[in-house]
Amino acid sequence: MSNIVTVSGMFGSGKTYFADSPVVIDISGLQWPASSPFNIVRLHVVYEGADVGTFHAETGGQSSISFDIQSALRAIWSGYDFAQEVAAARSAVGSTVAQTVARAMRQYSLRIFTEYMSEDDGGVFTVTQCEDAYGNELIPGGQCLLGGLTEWERSTIGDKANADVSHWEHTGVRYGDASTKPMTSPERVGSTSITSWVDVEAGQTKSIFFPAVFAGGQGQDDDVIGRQRGWTGHAPLVLRDSMPYTDFLFVNSRGAVETCSARILEAMELNVETQQYTRVERPSFSPNRSVMAISRGGRRSWSMSSGYQTRQWAEWWTMEFLRARQWWMLYKGSYVPVIVEPAKKSIGIYDRSKQEMPSVEFTATLALEG
């Protein structure tokens, strides 16, 4: 009985996928004994020689089956540390030289096993490792990177064959499109801010952080300068110094570290909790008691605003920045982890009945005490 199977993906094989998007693997060419009451397929997703996810199902005697391996791809990236990308952004603060950091995509493989009980063999389970048409037992899978398309984005893709990441490489104004920033109007930044450029290239994602007033010069990377000058429709708009701005880094929905500049409102709060305890002194001729206070907390919290934005940028602030999972804020020369929360639970992005530009208000709280 043949153990050669054909493996393909929902959007094709050997392509690049987002680890947070559904990735369906189709297995066909399965063969089973006619007398077998149980026909099980086990799929192992392998990264760097280790199993990161195992899936199994009873086929009911069918010759094909599909598995969504999204959870295994997420496991491949579960331990990723953004420290290197944050350090590159920090190095760009106050510099005239762009800072680049590249993140390699991660390659995964597949192992497929069939298990069946044959009455002809006395009811013993037979386990067989499958091969592809080239004789590989460790079957090549594809590449994956952090992030994912939202359900809204997936539902609006017309050509499902292009719903992976591979077709983005070198196609847009930013070449690849791991960035989620709108390109319909300039990005508003402070005069001392940095801004980001994110490319999806063959085998890697490249993030470039550079000052908003970066104009090139001796010793600069010609490729970086050319890309900045060709950044059609997305050149940063530097705001005047009288408006206090600070920079944020955050991980967008496609797993890329992006930047934004927010206006600091005239409000800062400090959350401190003080508890009193009765302290019993060692008995003496004149015993006494004292009260001791212990303070906890001390996390700073700032009121922030995106400033007035176009509708497209206000939507980006709401759907990308506020919904991120990790943020860092530039504070006293360092990027420190913060927690970002909207000022209101329900956010009004715009109102067509009012002739005014929208803004998005939020609070940023240090994720460190003291």
N, C-alpha and C positions, 0 to 999 in steps of 0.2 A: 504494500500500500504506500503510495507516494506521500512524502512528508514535505514536499515543495509547495510553498504558499506564495501568493502575491500580496505585497503590502503597499498601500497607497494612502494618501491623506485626503481630507475633505476638499482641500484647495490644491492638491498636487503633492508630489513627493520631493524630498531633498530641498525644501524651501525653508525660509525663516519665519518663525511664528512668535507672537507675543505669548509669554508664559501665563498671563492673566486672561487670555481669550480662549474660548473653546477650541481644542485641537482634536479632531476626530480621526482616528487611524482605522482604515478599512483593511480587513484580512479576508482574502478569498482563496479558493482552491483547496479548501479543507475536504478531506475524505474520511468517511467513517464506515466501520463494518455494519452491515444491514441488521445484525443481531444485537447490536449494542444498545442498551437502554439509557446509558449516560454518555454524553459527548461534551467534554469540557475543554475550553481554551483558556490558557493562562498567558498573559502578556506582562513581561517585565521591562520597565524603562530603565536603562542603564546610563549612568553618567560617571566618567572616570573610573570605570570598573566596578562601581557599586550600584546596587538596585536602589532607585529613589522612589519607585512606585510599582505596585503589582496589581493587576486587574484580572478577574476571571469571570467566566459566564458559561452557562450550559447552552449549547447551540440548538438542541432539539433535532440534531441530525442535519442542520442546514450547512451549506458549503461556504458560507461567508458570515462574518460578524464584525461589529464596529465597537470601538472603545474611545471614550473621551479621556485623553491623558493629561488634561489641564492641571490636575492636582499634582501630578508628578513633575511637570515642568516648573510649577511654582516652587516645589521642593528643591529643584536645582539651584534656584536663586535665593532660597530662604535665608542664607547666611551672609548675603552680600552686604558689605560695609561701604557707605558713601563717603567715607573720610577722605579718600584721595580726591574726589571731585570737589568736596567742600574746601579742601586745602588749595586746589587750583584756583577756585574763585577768590579765596582769601588773598592769594598771591597777586591777583589782578587789581586789588584795591589800591588806589593811589599809584598804580604803575602805568607806564605807557607801552607795555609789552603784553600782548595777548597770551593767555595761559590755556594750554590745550591738554585734555586728558582723554584717553581712548579706553573704551571698555569692550573687550572681546566678547562676541556672541559665544554661546556654549552649545557644543555638539552632543547630541544624545543618540543612543542606539537602542535596539529592541531585541529581546529574546522571546521566542514564542514556543509554547509547549502545548501538545494535545494530550488529553487523558481520556481514556474510554474503558468501559468494562465490556468484555466480550464473553458471551455465554459459551462460545466455542472453546475458550481457554479456561473454563471452569470458574468464571466470575472473578477473574483477577484483573486489576487495573493495569493498563499498559500506558506508560508515559514516554512520549517521543518528542525530541526537540526538533523544531521545524527549521528549514533552510529557505533562502530565497532562490531565485533562478540562477544566481551566480555561485551557489554553494556556501553562502555565508550563514553560519548559525548566529553570529552577532550581526544582526541586520542593521545597516545604516538607517538612521531616522532622519533627523534634520537639525537645524539650528534654532535656538530660542534666545530671546532677550527679555529683559524686564518690561513690564507694562502690558497694556491691552487696549483693544478697541472697546468703547462702551457699547452697551446693547443698542443705544440709539444709532451709533455709527454703523454697527453691523447691519441694522435693519435697513439703512439707507444706501448700502453698497449695491450698485446695480449688477456688476459682474462679480459673482461670488468666487470665480477663479482667481481674482486679483485681491482677495480679502486677506492675504497674508502680508508680510512686510517686504518681501523681496522686490515687489514691483515699485516700491517707493525709492529704491536706491537711485540716486542721481537724476531724479525726475522733476523735483520742484525747485522753487526759487532758492530754497535752503538745501538744494540737492535732495537728501532724504528728508523725511518729515516727521521726525520724532518730536519736534517742537509742536506745541499746540497753540502758540500765540497767533492771533489774527494778523493778516497781512493787508488789511483794508485801510489802515491808518497808522501813523507813527506811534511808537511806544513811548510813553511819557516817563522820563527818568530824571533823577537829580543830577546835578552837575558833577558830583563825586561818585556817582553810581557806576556799577558795571552792568553789562547786559550779555546775554548768552546766545550762542548759535549752536544748534544741535543737528548733526548729520547722521543718517543711517547709511553706512557704506558697507561694502562687501566684507563680511566677517567681523564688523565692529560698529560701535556707536561712538561718535566723536563729539565731545562737548568743548566749545571754545568760549572762554570768558574774557571780555576785554572792556576797558573803560569806555563810557558812552562818548567821550570826546576823542577817542582814539582816531588819529589821522595818519598813522603810519610814520615812516621815517627811517633813518639809517639803522640797519640791523634788524628790521622787521621782517616777518615772514611774508614774502610776496603773495603766497597763496591766500593767507589770511586777509591781507589788505585787499586783494582782488575780490574776495567774497564779500567783504564789508561794503565795498563800493558798489557791488552788484546786488546788494540786499534790497532789491526793488520793492517798494511798498511797505518796508518794515524798518526803515532807518529810525534810530532813536531820536526823540524830540527832547532836548535838554531843557529843563525848567530853570527858572531864575533862582538864585541863591536865597532869596527872601522866604522861600517856602521850604520848611524843614522836612527833608525826606530821609528815609532809611531803606536799606536794601534787604530783601529776603531771598533766600534760596528755598526751593521746595521741589519735591519729586512729583512730576505731573503724571497723568493717567497712563502715559506710555513709558513710564519708568525712567524718564530723562530728568536730570537736574536743570531746572530753569530759574531765571531770576525775575524779580519785579521790584519796583520802587513804590513805597507807600508813604503817604503824608502822615506825619506825626501830629495828632490833635493835642490840644493843651490839656491833657489829663493823664495822670499816672497814679496808680493805686498800689498799696503794699498790703499784702495779706499776711497778718501776724496773729497767731493764736497764743494766748497766755493762760496758763492754768496754775492755780495756787494749791499748795500742799502743806499740810500741817506736819511739822518736823518735831519729833520728840527727842529732847536732849537727854543725855545720860543723867540718871538720877544723882542728885547732890543734896547738900544741906538745904539749898533753896532751889528745888527743881523748877524748870520753866520750859515753855514751848515757844517755837518760832514758826513763822510762815515763810515758805520758800516758793518762789515763782519760777516757772520754766516756760520760756517762749519757744514757739515752733513756727515754721513757715518762713515768711520773709520773701516770698516770690513777688517780683515786680510785674505789674500788668499795665500795658499802655493801650490807650484808645487810638485806633488807626483808621485811615480812610484811603481808598484807592485814588481819591481826587476825582475831579470830573472826567468822565470817560465817554467814548462813543458807546452805542448800544452793543456793538460786537465785543468791545473790550470789557464792558461791564458784565456781559455774559461770561466771558473768559475768567474774570476775577471770581465770579460766583461758582462756575462749574469746574474750574481747574484749581485755582489757588485755595478757595475755602474748603474744597473737598479732598485736598491732598492728605497724605498720611504722615508725612514728615516735613518739618519746616526748620529753617535756621534764620536768625535775624542778626544783622550786623550791629553789634553793640560794643562800644569802646574798642573798636579796631579788630574785634574777633567775631566770627560767626558762631553763635551759641544756639542750642536747641530751644525752640519755643513751641507753645501750643496756640493755635489760631482758632478762634471761635467767632462766628458772625454776631454782630451786635443785636440782631433780632433773629428769631427762629424763622420767620417768613420774610424773605428778601424781595423787595420790589425792584426789578431790574430797570424798568422804564415805564412811563405812563404817557401814552400818545396824546392825552388831553392837556398835558402840561408842556410848555415850551422851555424845557430846561434839560441840561445834560445830567445823566445819572451818575451816582457814585455808590461805592460799596463800603459800608462801615464794618469794622471788626475789632476785636481785642487780641493782643498778642501777650501771652504770659510766659515768663521764663520757665523752662522745664527744669530749673535748678533752684535749690533753696539758698537763701542767704544773699 
